[in-house]
Amino acid sequence: MESPRPKPKRSSEPRVRETVEVRRKSLIQAAMRSIAKYGYAGSTIEKICDEAQVSRGLINHHFQSKDELIRQAYKELCEEWSFQTRHMLLSADRDPEEQLRSIIRSSFGPALFKHDYIGIWVGFVSVIAKSPTLKRLHRELLGEDIAAYQKIFEAISAKRGLSLNPRLAAIGLLSMIDGLWTQWYLDPTAFTADEAAQACSDYVERLYT
């Protein structure tokens, strides 16, 4: 009688890979929280370690330098913005005006319009101009946003049968959102999220009057 064949051992590689990814993401999020609290200059490796509650050696194991960790943090921040405002909302079969209203609502919704989250963006502003890598990521994000918003304004113009410069409209709306975010971060009592969203909606409507 043949003895039963031993069951093949399951590879631990997926579990190891998952653990590495989870740890990297945890460190990236800690870096983002540190930037929100202390700004870029104040976000030392020690501060990030304290935020993540890990040793310096773990950060050195997963990232070659503080700059690499910061770049990854900014990349994740950009991806979150894109997911919340564009990739999740835009659909070819949706009315373009509803698409734009959804983006505005999301920009001032609870997932994005919160002090800590906006503080991360503000913290990055001081270093983007000095970092070629971050500058490139910022340029790519802005270019993608302008193109996406411009496409929506083109569709709205075609629907209403009105003439409008869609690129300038896109730049104007993005700049308005950015400005409202910054002003609210500096003084959260200045206006509410609903008022900010309404101001953007009114801006869009005035473009077509």
C-alpha positions as CSV (number, residue, x, y, z in Angstrom):
1,M,0.0,0.0,0.0
2,E,1.4,3.3,-1.1
3,S,1.9,5.9,1.6
4,P,0.0,9.1,1.0
5,R,1.9,11.8,-0.7
6,P,2.9,14.7,1.4
7,K,0.9,17.8,0.7
8,P,3.0,20.5,-1.0
9,K,4.0,23.3,1.2
10,R,2.2,26.5,0.5
11,S,4.6,29.3,-0.5
12,S,4.9,32.1,2.0
13,E,5.9,34.6,-0.7
14,P,2.4,36.2,-1.0
15,R,2.2,36.6,2.7
16,V,5.7,38.1,2.8
17,R,4.9,40.4,0.0
18,E,1.7,41.5,1.6
19,T,3.5,42.2,4.9
20,V,6.1,44.3,3.1
21,E,3.4,46.3,1.3
22,V,1.5,46.8,4.5
23,R,4.6,48.0,6.3
24,R,5.6,50.4,3.5
25,K,2.1,51.9,3.4
26,S,2.1,52.3,7.2
27,L,5.4,54.2,6.9
28,I,4.1,56.3,4.1
29,Q,1.0,57.3,6.0
30,A,3.2,58.1,9.0
31,A,5.2,60.4,6.9
32,M,2.1,62.1,5.7
33,R,0.8,62.6,9.2
34,S,4.2,64.0,10.2
35,I,4.2,66.5,7.3
36,A,0.7,67.6,8.4
37,K,1.9,68.2,11.9
38,Y,5.5,69.5,11.4
39,G,5.8,70.5,7.8
40,Y,8.5,69.1,5.5
41,A,11.5,70.6,7.2
42,G,10.2,69.4,10.6
43,S,9.5,65.9,9.5
44,T,12.8,64.3,10.4
45,I,13.3,60.6,10.3
46,E,13.0,60.6,14.1
47,K,9.6,62.3,13.9
48,I,8.4,59.9,11.3
49,C,9.6,57.0,13.4
50,D,7.7,58.3,16.4
51,E,4.6,58.7,14.3
52,A,4.8,55.2,13.0
53,Q,6.0,53.8,16.3
54,V,8.9,52.0,14.7
55,S,12.7,52.0,14.8
56,R,14.8,54.0,12.3
57,G,16.1,50.7,11.0
58,L,12.7,49.7,9.6
59,I,12.5,52.9,7.6
60,N,16.0,52.4,6.3
61,H,15.0,48.8,5.3
62,H,12.1,49.9,3.2
63,F,13.3,53.2,1.8
64,Q,16.7,54.3,0.7
65,S,16.3,57.8,2.1
66,K,13.9,60.3,3.7
67,D,13.5,61.9,0.2
68,E,12.4,58.6,-1.3
69,L,9.9,58.1,1.5
70,I,8.6,61.7,1.0
71,R,8.3,61.1,-2.8
72,Q,6.2,58.0,-2.1
73,A,4.0,59.9,0.3
74,Y,3.4,62.6,-2.2
75,K,2.6,60.0,-4.9
76,E,0.1,58.3,-2.7
77,L,-1.5,61.7,-1.8
78,C,-1.9,62.5,-5.5
79,E,-3.4,59.1,-6.2
80,E,-5.9,59.6,-3.4
81,W,-6.9,63.0,-4.8
82,S,-7.4,61.5,-8.2
83,F,-9.5,58.6,-6.9
84,Q,-11.8,60.8,-4.9
85,T,-12.3,63.5,-7.4
86,R,-12.0,61.9,-10.9
87,H,-11.4,58.2,-11.3
88,M,-14.2,57.2,-9.0
89,L,-16.7,59.7,-10.3
90,L,-16.2,60.2,-14.0
91,S,-18.2,58.0,-16.4
92,A,-18.8,58.5,-20.1
93,D,-22.5,57.7,-19.7
94,R,-23.2,60.4,-17.0
95,D,-24.4,63.8,-17.6
96,P,-21.4,66.2,-17.7
97,E,-23.1,68.7,-15.4
98,E,-23.7,66.0,-12.8
99,Q,-20.1,64.9,-13.2
100,L,-18.9,68.4,-12.4
101,R,-21.3,68.7,-9.4
102,S,-20.0,65.3,-8.1
103,I,-16.4,66.5,-8.3
104,I,-17.2,69.7,-6.5
105,R,-19.1,67.8,-3.8
106,S,-16.3,65.4,-3.4
107,S,-13.7,68.2,-3.2
108,F,-15.4,69.6,-0.1
109,G,-16.7,66.3,1.2
110,P,-15.6,64.6,4.5
111,A,-13.0,62.3,2.8
112,L,-10.9,65.3,1.6
113,F,-12.1,68.5,3.2
114,K,-10.5,68.0,6.6
115,H,-7.8,69.9,8.4
116,D,-5.2,67.1,8.6
117,Y,-5.5,66.0,5.0
118,I,-5.3,69.6,3.6
119,G,-2.3,70.1,6.0
120,I,-0.4,67.4,4.2
121,W,-0.9,69.3,0.9
122,V,0.1,72.6,2.5
123,G,3.2,70.9,3.9
124,F,4.3,69.7,0.5
125,V,4.0,73.1,-1.1
126,S,7.2,74.4,0.5
127,V,9.3,71.6,-1.0
128,I,7.7,70.9,-4.4
129,A,9.5,73.8,-6.1
130,K,12.8,72.5,-4.7
131,S,12.5,68.9,-5.7
132,P,12.6,67.9,-9.4
133,T,10.8,64.6,-8.6
134,L,8.0,66.2,-6.7
135,K,7.8,69.0,-9.3
136,R,7.3,66.4,-12.0
137,L,4.7,64.5,-10.1
138,H,2.8,67.8,-9.4
139,R,3.0,68.8,-13.1
140,E,1.6,65.4,-14.1
141,L,-1.3,65.6,-11.6
142,L,-2.2,69.1,-12.6
143,G,-2.0,68.2,-16.3
144,E,-4.3,65.3,-15.8
145,D,-6.8,67.3,-13.7
146,I,-6.8,70.2,-16.3
147,A,-7.4,67.7,-19.1
148,A,-10.2,65.9,-17.2
149,Y,-12.0,69.1,-16.2
150,Q,-11.5,70.6,-19.6
151,K,-13.3,67.6,-21.2
152,I,-16.2,68.1,-18.9
153,F,-16.5,71.8,-19.7
154,E,-16.4,70.9,-23.4
155,A,-19.3,68.5,-22.9
156,I,-21.3,71.1,-21.0
157,S,-20.7,73.7,-23.6
158,A,-21.8,71.3,-26.3
159,K,-24.9,70.4,-24.3
160,R,-25.9,74.0,-23.7
161,G,-24.9,75.2,-27.1
162,L,-22.7,78.0,-25.7
163,S,-19.2,79.1,-26.4
164,L,-16.6,78.9,-23.7
165,N,-12.9,78.4,-23.3
166,P,-12.9,75.0,-21.6
167,R,-9.2,75.1,-20.7
168,L,-9.4,78.4,-18.9
169,A,-12.6,77.3,-17.1
170,A,-10.8,74.2,-15.9
171,I,-7.8,76.2,-14.7
172,G,-10.1,78.7,-12.9
173,L,-12.1,76.0,-11.1
174,L,-9.0,74.1,-10.0
175,S,-7.4,77.2,-8.8
176,M,-10.6,78.2,-6.9
177,I,-10.7,74.8,-5.2
178,D,-7.0,75.0,-4.2
179,G,-7.5,78.6,-2.9
180,L,-10.5,77.6,-0.8
181,W,-8.7,74.7,0.6
182,T,-5.7,76.8,1.6
183,Q,-7.8,79.6,3.2
184,W,-9.9,77.1,5.1
185,Y,-6.8,75.4,6.4
186,L,-5.5,78.7,7.7
187,D,-8.9,79.6,9.3
188,P,-11.5,76.8,9.5
189,T,-14.0,79.3,10.9
190,A,-13.9,81.5,7.8
191,F,-16.5,79.5,5.9
192,T,-18.1,76.0,5.8
193,A,-17.6,73.2,3.4
194,D,-21.1,73.8,2.0
195,E,-20.3,77.5,1.4
196,A,-17.1,76.5,-0.4
197,A,-18.9,74.0,-2.6
198,Q,-21.6,76.5,-3.4
199,A,-19.0,79.2,-4.3
200,C,-17.5,76.8,-6.9
201,S,-20.9,75.9,-8.3
202,D,-21.8,79.6,-8.6
203,Y,-18.5,80.2,-10.4
204,V,-19.4,77.5,-12.9
205,E,-22.8,78.9,-13.5
206,R,-21.5,82.4,-14.1
207,L,-19.3,81.1,-16.8
208,Y,-22.4,80.3,-18.9
209,T,-24.3,83.5,-18.3
